[in-house]
């Protein structure tokens, strides 16, 4: 159950991140006062940006080669973009069905409460299972999209002119690779459910004056969030192996850990550079659609005063910015999955790219040779 080479998975947000907002309770309980946002001046951001650029400037070509390969494969097989929007629709439908089921189950359990009007253990268990079902379904949709994109890029990598690779990748994602996708989604869903329960316990402790308990729960919540981000990131790479080589998730996970031991920081830095590039592209595209929307609203709405025109143009510009960002984020998710696939595929099977796409292979070879000359020599 692999593409001509394998199959895939990925979701929007596969790179690790630290969200300080989730740790605010623990921070407040610390001895020192929290850092004020007013101290982060534009000059500070400029200095940080320059420091970041200086630290990664010699890796930009490396990241650019992966980004070019992913973009070329996705552009060649644009059905992946259509499937991304279809996945978004499937996710929305699942959320609606889940919400209806949640309301129905909760209402039924409330009717069966005892005279004391206290939540029963059955309600608590039902709530936890409902949360788990929600997170599981949402993650399954995201990961299945990631697998579809990886399988498409893997087939393009191994075959010069593949016929309908996305269709075959969709079929594999929901048949031979479905178990691995579901298992990965379940692991993340369990972590998310634990994190949500800790968050609610923290809020309960804060409402009842338990400052120490709230601080401890905030710390645990932050820790679980970091574990979730790491698990999601590693799962993204493991699911690429599921797509490319038809491995089960456990085997793919072990191979991914081996890969990270050998060149893990390069993968992370590569993803960070590409992430920032795609984020900038989303902002620029959102700004462009916002300006177009505001201009169209201002100049083509007749018969209203200047004040009304200005308000309508502002709303249209904001709506255009949000819509442009949303549309571009879907494409960015697909590109990120392709980038991860290129990273794994070149480390495991560079021959396919050399035979079928020699120009791109040469660019990748030059980029990899800068960091892994021994690996490139070994690959021939």
C-alpha positions as CSV (number, residue, x, y, z in Angstrom):
1,X,0.0,0.0,0.0
2,X,2.5,2.7,-1.1
3,X,2.5,5.1,-4.0
4,X,4.9,4.2,-6.8
5,X,7.1,5.1,-3.9
6,X,4.6,5.7,-1.1
7,X,1.7,7.7,0.6
8,X,1.2,10.6,3.0
9,X,-0.2,12.9,5.9
10,X,0.3,16.3,7.3
11,X,-1.5,19.1,9.0
12,X,-1.4,22.5,9.3
13,X,0.7,23.0,11.9
14,X,3.2,20.3,12.1
15,X,6.2,22.3,13.4
16,X,6.7,22.7,17.1
17,X,5.8,26.0,18.7
18,X,5.7,27.4,22.3
19,X,2.6,29.3,23.1
20,X,3.2,31.6,26.0
21,X,-0.5,32.3,26.3
22,X,-1.1,28.7,27.5
23,X,1.4,29.2,30.3
24,X,0.1,32.5,31.7
25,X,-1.0,31.1,35.0
26,X,2.4,29.6,35.7
27,X,4.1,32.8,34.6
28,X,2.0,34.9,37.0
29,X,2.9,32.6,39.8
30,X,6.6,33.1,39.1
31,X,8.7,35.3,41.4
32,X,9.7,37.7,38.7
33,X,7.1,39.9,36.9
34,X,6.1,38.9,33.4
35,X,7.7,40.7,30.4
36,X,5.6,43.6,29.3
37,X,4.5,43.7,25.7
38,X,5.3,47.4,25.7
39,X,9.0,46.6,25.9
40,X,8.9,44.8,22.6
41,X,9.4,47.8,20.4
42,X,9.7,47.7,16.6
43,X,13.4,48.1,17.0
44,X,13.5,44.9,19.2
45,X,11.6,43.0,16.5
46,X,14.0,44.3,13.9
47,X,17.1,43.2,15.9
48,X,15.5,39.8,16.5
49,X,14.7,39.5,12.8
50,X,18.3,40.4,11.8
51,X,19.7,37.9,14.3
52,X,17.4,35.2,12.9
53,X,18.4,36.0,9.3
54,X,22.1,35.9,10.2
55,X,21.8,32.5,11.8
56,X,19.9,30.8,8.9
57,X,21.1,32.7,5.8
58,X,23.4,29.9,4.8
59,X,20.4,27.5,4.9
60,X,18.1,29.6,2.7
61,X,19.2,27.8,-0.5
62,X,18.6,24.5,1.2
63,X,15.0,25.4,2.2
64,X,14.4,27.1,-1.2
65,X,15.3,23.9,-3.0
66,X,12.7,21.9,-1.0
67,X,10.1,24.6,-1.5
68,X,10.7,24.7,-5.3
69,X,10.2,20.9,-5.5
70,X,7.0,21.0,-3.4
71,X,5.7,23.9,-5.5
72,X,6.5,22.2,-8.8
73,X,4.8,19.0,-7.8
74,X,1.7,20.7,-6.4
75,X,1.4,22.9,-9.5
76,X,1.8,19.9,-11.8
77,X,-1.0,18.1,-9.9
78,X,-3.4,20.8,-8.8
79,X,-6.0,18.3,-7.8
80,X,-4.2,18.3,-4.4
81,X,-5.5,21.9,-3.9
82,X,-9.0,20.8,-4.8
83,X,-8.8,18.0,-2.3
84,X,-7.6,20.4,0.4
85,X,-10.8,22.4,0.0
86,X,-12.8,19.2,0.0
87,X,-11.1,18.2,3.2
88,X,-12.0,21.5,4.7
89,X,-15.7,20.9,3.7
90,X,-15.5,17.4,5.2
91,X,-14.1,18.8,8.4
92,X,-16.9,21.4,8.6
93,X,-19.5,18.7,8.1
94,X,-18.0,16.5,10.8
95,X,-18.0,19.4,13.2
96,X,-21.7,20.1,12.5
97,X,-22.6,16.4,13.0
98,X,-20.5,16.3,16.2
99,X,-22.2,19.4,17.6
100,X,-25.7,17.9,17.0
101,X,-24.7,14.7,18.7
102,X,-23.1,16.6,21.6
103,X,-26.2,18.6,22.2
104,X,-28.4,15.5,22.0
105,X,-26.3,13.4,24.3
106,X,-25.8,16.2,26.8
107,X,-29.6,17.0,26.9
108,X,-30.5,13.4,27.5
109,X,-28.0,13.0,30.3
110,X,-29.1,16.3,32.0
111,X,-32.7,15.0,32.0
112,X,-31.6,11.9,33.9
113,X,-29.8,13.8,36.6
114,X,-30.7,13.1,40.2
115,X,-32.8,15.4,42.4
116,X,-29.6,17.0,43.8
117,X,-29.0,18.4,40.3
118,X,-25.3,17.3,40.3
119,X,-23.4,16.1,37.3
120,X,-23.1,12.3,37.4
121,X,-20.0,10.2,36.7
122,X,-21.7,9.1,33.5
123,X,-21.9,12.7,32.3
124,X,-18.2,13.2,33.0
125,X,-17.3,10.1,31.1
126,X,-19.6,11.0,28.2
127,X,-18.0,14.5,28.0
128,X,-14.5,13.1,27.9
129,X,-15.5,10.6,25.1
130,X,-17.3,13.4,23.2
131,X,-14.1,15.5,23.3
132,X,-12.0,12.6,22.2
133,X,-14.3,11.9,19.3
134,X,-14.2,15.6,18.2
135,X,-10.4,15.8,18.3
136,X,-10.0,12.4,16.7
137,X,-12.2,13.3,13.7
138,X,-10.7,16.7,13.1
139,X,-7.1,15.2,13.2
140,X,-8.1,12.4,11.0
141,X,-9.3,14.8,8.3
142,X,-6.1,16.8,8.6
143,X,-3.7,13.9,8.5
144,X,-5.6,12.2,5.6
145,X,-5.0,15.4,3.6
146,X,-1.3,15.3,4.5
147,X,-1.1,11.7,3.4
148,X,-2.8,12.5,0.1
149,X,-0.4,15.3,-0.7
150,X,2.6,13.2,0.3
151,X,1.5,10.3,-1.8
152,X,1.0,12.6,-4.8
153,X,4.4,14.2,-4.4
154,X,6.0,10.8,-3.9
155,X,4.4,9.4,-7.1
156,X,5.6,12.5,-9.0
157,X,9.0,11.9,-7.5
158,X,9.2,8.3,-8.7
159,X,7.5,8.6,-12.1
160,X,8.2,11.3,-14.6
161,X,4.6,11.6,-15.9
162,X,2.3,9.8,-13.5
163,X,-1.4,9.4,-14.4
164,X,-3.8,10.7,-11.8
165,X,-1.4,10.3,-8.8
166,X,-3.8,12.2,-6.5
167,X,-6.7,9.9,-7.2
168,X,-4.5,6.9,-6.3
169,X,-3.2,8.7,-3.3
170,X,-6.7,9.4,-2.0
171,X,-7.6,5.7,-2.5
172,X,-4.6,4.6,-0.5
173,X,-5.1,7.2,2.2
174,X,-8.6,5.8,2.9
175,X,-7.8,2.1,2.5
176,X,-4.3,0.6,3.1
177,X,-3.0,3.7,5.0
178,X,-6.3,4.4,6.8
179,X,-5.3,2.5,10.0
180,X,-2.0,4.4,10.4
181,X,-3.7,7.7,9.8
182,X,-6.4,6.9,12.3
183,X,-3.9,5.7,14.9
184,X,-1.8,8.9,14.5
185,X,-5.0,11.0,14.8
186,X,-6.0,9.0,18.0
187,X,-2.6,9.6,19.7
188,X,-2.9,13.4,19.1
189,X,-6.6,13.4,20.1
190,X,-5.8,11.7,23.5
191,X,-3.2,14.3,24.2
192,X,-5.5,17.1,23.3
193,X,-8.3,15.7,25.4
194,X,-6.0,15.6,28.4
195,X,-4.9,19.1,27.8
196,X,-8.5,20.3,27.6
197,X,-9.4,18.6,30.9
198,X,-6.4,20.2,32.5
199,X,-7.5,23.6,31.2
200,X,-11.0,23.2,32.6
201,X,-9.6,22.0,36.0
202,X,-7.4,25.0,36.1
203,X,-10.3,27.4,35.5
204,X,-12.3,25.6,38.2
205,X,-9.4,26.0,40.6
206,X,-9.1,29.7,39.8
207,X,-12.8,30.3,40.3
208,X,-12.6,28.7,43.7
209,X,-9.5,30.5,44.9
210,X,-7.0,27.6,44.6
211,X,-4.1,29.7,43.4
212,X,-1.5,27.0,44.0
213,X,-3.5,24.3,42.3
214,X,-4.2,26.6,39.4
215,X,-0.5,27.4,39.1
216,X,0.4,23.6,39.1
217,X,-2.3,22.9,36.5
218,X,-1.2,25.7,34.3
219,X,2.3,24.3,34.3
220,X,1.0,20.8,33.4
221,X,-1.2,22.3,30.7
222,X,1.9,24.1,29.2
223,X,3.9,20.8,29.4
224,X,1.2,18.8,27.7
225,X,0.9,21.4,25.0
226,X,4.6,21.1,24.2
227,X,4.2,17.3,24.1
228,X,1.3,17.7,21.7
229,X,3.3,19.9,19.4
230,X,6.2,17.6,19.4
231,X,4.0,14.5,18.8
232,X,2.2,16.3,15.9
233,X,5.5,17.4,14.3
234,X,7.0,13.8,14.5
235,X,3.7,12.3,13.3
236,X,3.9,14.5,10.2
237,X,7.2,13.0,9.2
238,X,6.2,9.5,10.2
239,X,3.0,9.7,8.0
240,X,5.1,10.7,5.0
241,X,6.9,7.4,5.4
242,X,3.6,5.7,5.6
243,X,2.6,7.3,2.3
244,X,6.0,6.8,0.5
245,X,6.9,3.3,1.6
246,X,3.7,1.7,2.9
247,X,5.1,1.3,6.4
248,X,2.8,1.0,9.4
249,X,2.8,4.0,11.8
250,X,5.0,2.3,14.5
251,X,7.7,1.3,12.0
252,X,7.5,4.7,10.4
253,X,7.8,6.4,13.8
254,X,10.9,4.5,14.7
255,X,12.5,5.4,11.4
256,X,11.6,9.1,12.0
257,X,13.3,9.1,15.4
258,X,16.4,7.7,13.7
259,X,16.2,10.4,11.1
260,X,15.9,13.2,13.7
261,X,18.9,11.8,15.6
262,X,20.9,12.1,12.5
263,X,19.7,15.4,11.1
264,X,16.9,16.6,13.2
265,X,17.9,20.2,13.7
266,X,18.3,20.7,10.0
267,X,14.7,19.5,9.5
268,X,13.4,21.8,12.2
269,X,15.3,24.9,10.9
270,X,14.3,24.0,7.3
271,X,10.6,24.0,8.4
272,X,11.0,27.2,10.3
273,X,12.4,29.1,7.3
274,X,9.7,27.7,5.0
275,X,7.0,28.4,7.6
276,X,8.1,32.1,7.8
277,X,8.2,32.3,4.0
278,X,4.7,30.9,3.7
279,X,3.4,33.1,6.5
280,X,4.7,36.2,4.7
281,X,3.1,35.0,1.5
282,X,-0.2,34.6,3.3
283,X,0.0,38.1,4.7
284,X,0.9,39.7,1.4
285,X,-1.9,37.8,-0.4
286,X,-4.4,38.8,2.4
287,X,-3.3,42.4,2.1
288,X,-3.7,42.3,-1.7
289,X,-7.2,40.9,-1.5
290,X,-8.1,43.3,1.2
291,X,-7.0,46.3,-0.9
292,X,-8.9,45.0,-3.9
293,X,-12.0,44.4,-1.8
294,X,-11.8,47.9,-0.2
295,X,-11.2,49.6,-3.5
296,X,-14.1,47.8,-5.2
297,X,-16.4,48.7,-2.4
298,X,-15.4,52.3,-2.3
299,X,-15.4,53.1,-6.0
300,X,-18.2,50.9,-7.3
301,X,-21.0,51.4,-4.7
302,X,-23.1,54.3,-6.0
303,X,-25.6,56.6,-4.3
304,X,-24.1,56.7,-0.8
305,X,-22.2,59.3,1.2
306,X,-18.5,59.4,1.8
307,X,-18.9,58.2,5.4
308,X,-20.9,55.2,4.4
309,X,-18.5,54.4,1.6
310,X,-15.6,54.6,4.0
311,X,-17.3,52.2,6.5
312,X,-18.3,49.8,3.8
313,X,-14.8,49.9,2.2
314,X,-13.3,49.2,5.6
315,X,-15.5,46.1,6.2
316,X,-14.9,44.9,2.6
317,X,-11.2,45.3,3.1
318,X,-11.2,43.4,6.3
319,X,-13.3,40.7,4.8
320,X,-11.1,40.5,1.8
321,X,-8.0,40.2,4.0
322,X,-9.5,37.4,6.1
323,X,-10.7,35.5,3.0
324,X,-7.4,35.9,1.3
325,X,-5.5,34.6,4.3
326,X,-7.9,31.7,4.7
327,X,-7.5,30.6,1.0
328,X,-3.8,31.0,1.0
329,X,-3.4,29.1,4.3
330,X,-5.0,26.0,2.6
331,X,-2.5,26.2,-0.2
332,X,0.3,26.6,2.4
333,X,-0.8,23.5,4.2
334,X,-0.4,21.5,0.9
335,X,3.0,23.1,0.2
336,X,4.2,22.2,3.7
337,X,3.2,18.6,3.2
338,X,5.1,18.6,-0.1
339,X,8.2,20.1,1.6
340,X,8.3,17.4,4.3
341,X,7.9,14.7,1.6
342,X,10.8,16.1,-0.4
343,X,13.0,16.2,2.7
344,X,12.3,12.5,3.5
345,X,12.3,11.3,-0.1
346,X,15.7,12.8,-0.9
347,X,17.2,11.3,2.1
348,X,15.9,7.8,1.3
349,X,15.4,7.7,-2.5
350,X,17.3,10.4,-4.4
351,X,17.6,8.3,-7.5
352,X,13.9,8.9,-8.4
353,X,14.4,12.6,-8.6
354,X,17.7,12.3,-10.5
355,X,16.1,10.2,-13.2
356,X,12.8,12.0,-13.6
357,X,13.6,15.6,-12.7
358,X,17.3,16.1,-13.2
359,X,17.3,19.9,-13.0
360,X,15.6,19.9,-9.6
361,X,17.8,17.1,-8.5
362,X,20.9,19.1,-9.3
363,X,19.6,22.0,-7.1
364,X,18.8,19.6,-4.3
365,X,22.2,18.0,-4.6
366,X,24.0,21.3,-4.3
367,X,21.9,22.3,-1.3
368,X,22.3,18.9,0.5
369,X,26.1,18.8,-0.3
370,X,26.6,21.9,1.8
371,X,25.3,20.2,4.9
372,X,25.6,16.4,4.3
373,X,28.5,15.8,1.9
374,X,29.1,12.3,3.3
375,X,25.4,11.4,2.8
376,X,25.4,12.7,-0.8
377,X,28.6,10.8,-1.6
378,X,27.0,7.6,-0.2
379,X,23.9,8.2,-2.3
380,X,26.0,8.4,-5.4
